[in-house]
Amino acid sequence: MKSLVLFSGGVDSSTCLAMAIDKYGAENVIALSVYYGQKHDKEIKCSEKIAEYYGVKLKTLDLALIFADSDCSLLSGSKDDIPQETYAEQLEKTDGKPVSTYVPFRNGLFLSSAASIALSNNCSVIYYGAHSDDAAGNAYPDCSSDFNDAMNRAIYLGSGKQLEIIAPFVNLTKADVVKKGLELGVPYEMTWSCYEGGDKPCGVCGTCRDRISAFEANGVADPLMK
């Protein structure tokens, strides 16, 4: 059986990649890295290095044009600053809407695109790293278990029952993700999560804060913050 992994070069997707390799073998895993107009390409570069580290085939896809009209603060076309707050603090100001770093229906688009690529490469499963911390409070609704169930059913039916989604962390926390990755020896020092593109992680954006906390919950320091 072959699998395709949606692979950003961050903590969650790198852990998914390691899980897929552990189960199917590197020769049966394809990593898919997507550029969608981010303000920096640090994660993309990390995905290339990690794919090389594991010896898996890496495919790249440019979907930036689809998000050209979005004012998401994560994208290069936005003039808004990336919030330096926790997601919980940001959600207090959104009136129930997703946070400003939510890219419109990103995971839906990624999974649909991945389905076409997976089927064309005889893959039976797609892995992606959505987890419950991102879905909490509607921060990123396309990381929720309800969304995952709906997309899984759509892709399963739309593929002629040939393809399914595996989201191993959808009901788990980021600390759980890191715990699994540490067990598998994921090279977290090679990953990148920060929404900023500096030489070192900013440490204060939502994803940096979550990442640091997840490592601390496992009794270790984030290797990028040492």
C-alpha positions in Angstrom: 0.0 0.0 0.0 1.2 3.5 -0.8 0.4 6.7 1.1 0.6 10.4 0.4 1.4 12.8 3.2 0.4 16.5 3.2 3.8 17.9 4.3 4.5 21.4 5.4 7.8 20.9 7.1 6.3 21.7 10.5 5.9 19.6 13.7 2.5 18.0 12.9 3.1 17.0 9.3 6.7 15.8 10.0 5.2 13.5 12.7 2.6 12.2 10.2 5.4 11.6 7.7 7.4 9.6 10.2 4.2 7.5 11.1 3.5 6.8 7.4 7.2 5.8 6.8 7.1 3.6 9.9 4.0 1.8 8.7 4.5 1.6 4.9 8.3 2.1 4.3 9.9 5.2 2.8 9.6 3.7 -0.7 5.8 3.7 -0.4 5.4 7.2 0.8 5.1 10.4 -1.2 5.3 13.8 0.6 3.3 16.7 -0.9 4.5 20.3 0.0 2.1 23.1 -1.0 3.0 26.8 -1.5 -0.1 28.9 -1.0 1.3 32.5 -0.9 2.9 32.5 2.6 4.9 35.5 3.7 8.0 33.3 3.8 9.2 29.9 2.4 11.0 28.6 5.5 8.7 25.7 5.9 9.0 24.8 2.2 12.8 24.6 2.5 12.5 22.5 5.7 10.2 20.1 3.9 12.8 19.6 1.2 15.5 18.8 3.8 13.3 16.5 5.8 12.1 14.6 2.7 15.8 14.1 1.8 16.6 13.0 5.4 13.9 10.3 5.2 14.6 9.4 1.6 11.0 10.0 0.4 9.8 11.4 -2.9 8.7 15.0 -2.5 6.1 16.7 -4.8 5.4 20.4 -4.7 2.3 22.3 -5.7 1.7 26.0 -6.1 -1.9 27.1 -5.1 -1.1 30.7 -4.3 -3.3 32.1 -7.0 -6.4 30.7 -5.4 -5.8 32.7 -2.2 -4.8 36.0 -4.1 -7.9 37.8 -2.8 -7.6 36.7 0.8 -6.7 39.2 3.5 -5.4 36.4 5.8 -2.5 37.8 7.8 -0.4 34.8 7.0 -0.3 35.6 3.2 2.2 37.8 1.4 -0.6 39.9 -0.1 -1.8 41.0 3.3 -0.7 44.2 5.0 -1.9 43.0 8.4 0.6 41.9 11.1 0.6 38.4 12.3 -0.9 38.4 15.9 1.6 37.9 18.7 -1.0 36.2 21.0 -2.3 32.8 21.8 -5.2 31.5 19.8 -7.4 31.8 22.8 -6.6 35.5 23.1 -7.2 36.0 19.4 -10.6 34.2 19.5 -11.8 36.6 22.2 -11.8 39.3 19.5 -13.2 37.3 16.5 -16.9 37.0 17.6 -16.8 33.3 16.8 -15.1 33.5 13.5 -11.7 31.9 12.7 -8.5 33.7 13.7 -6.8 36.0 11.2 -4.2 33.4 10.3 -6.9 31.1 9.0 -6.4 30.6 5.3 -9.8 30.2 3.7 -10.7 26.5 3.4 -7.0 25.6 3.1 -7.2 22.1 4.3 -10.2 21.4 2.1 -8.3 22.6 -1.0 -5.2 20.8 0.1 -7.0 17.5 0.6 -8.9 17.7 -2.6 -5.7 18.4 -4.6 -3.9 15.7 -2.7 -6.7 13.2 -3.6 -6.1 13.8 -7.3 -2.3 13.4 -6.9 -2.7 10.3 -4.6 -5.0 8.5 -7.1 -2.7 9.3 -10.0 0.2 7.7 -8.0 -1.7 4.6 -6.8 -1.9 5.8 -3.2 -4.6 4.4 -1.0 -4.4 6.8 1.9 -3.7 10.5 2.6 -2.1 11.5 5.9 -2.4 15.0 7.4 -1.7 16.5 10.7 -4.8 18.3 11.9 -5.1 18.2 15.7 -7.7 19.3 18.3 -5.7 22.4 19.6 -6.0 24.1 16.2 -9.7 23.3 15.9 -10.5 24.5 19.5 -12.8 27.5 19.6 -13.2 27.5 15.8 -9.7 28.9 15.4 -9.1 26.7 12.4 -12.5 25.0 11.6 -10.9 22.9 8.8 -8.9 21.0 11.5 -12.0 19.7 13.3 -13.1 16.1 13.5 -16.4 17.0 11.9 -14.6 18.5 8.9 -12.3 15.6 8.7 -15.2 13.1 8.7 -17.0 15.0 6.0 -13.9 15.3 3.8 -13.0 11.7 4.3 -16.4 10.6 3.2 -16.4 12.9 0.2 -12.9 11.7 -0.9 -13.8 8.0 -0.3 -16.9 8.3 -2.4 -15.4 10.6 -5.0 -12.5 8.3 -5.5 -14.7 5.3 -6.2 -13.9 4.0 -2.7 -10.2 3.8 -3.5 -8.9 6.5 -1.2 -9.3 7.5 2.5 -7.9 10.2 4.8 -6.0 9.4 7.9 -5.8 12.2 10.5 -4.1 10.5 13.4 -4.2 13.5 15.7 -7.6 15.0 14.9 -8.8 14.2 18.5 -5.5 14.7 20.2 -3.4 17.7 21.3 -0.2 19.1 19.9 1.5 17.7 23.0 0.3 14.2 22.0 1.8 14.9 18.5 5.2 15.7 19.9 5.0 12.7 22.2 4.5 10.4 19.2 7.2 12.2 17.2 9.7 11.8 20.0 9.0 8.1 20.1 9.7 7.9 16.4 12.8 10.1 16.5 11.4 12.8 14.3 14.2 15.4 13.6 12.3 18.3 15.1 15.4 20.4 14.9 14.9 20.4 11.1 11.3 21.6 11.2 9.8 25.1 11.1 6.5 26.3 12.5 6.8 30.0 13.1 4.5 32.3 11.1 7.4 34.7 10.7 10.4 34.1 8.5 13.3 35.2 10.6 16.5 33.4 11.3 15.0 32.1 14.6 11.3 31.5 15.6 9.7 34.6 17.0 8.4 32.6 20.0 5.2 34.8 20.4 2.9 34.0 17.4 0.1 31.5 18.1 1.9 28.5 16.5 5.2 29.3 18.2 3.4 29.4 21.6 1.6 26.1 20.9 4.8 24.4 19.8 6.8 25.5 22.8 4.1 24.4 25.2 3.8 21.0 23.4 7.5 20.3 23.9 7.4 21.5 27.5 4.4 19.2 28.2 6.7 16.3 27.2 9.5 17.5 29.5 11.9 18.7 26.7 12.7 22.0 25.2 11.8 22.9 21.7 15.1 22.3 19.8 14.7 25.6 17.8 14.4 27.6 21.0 17.6 26.5 22.7 
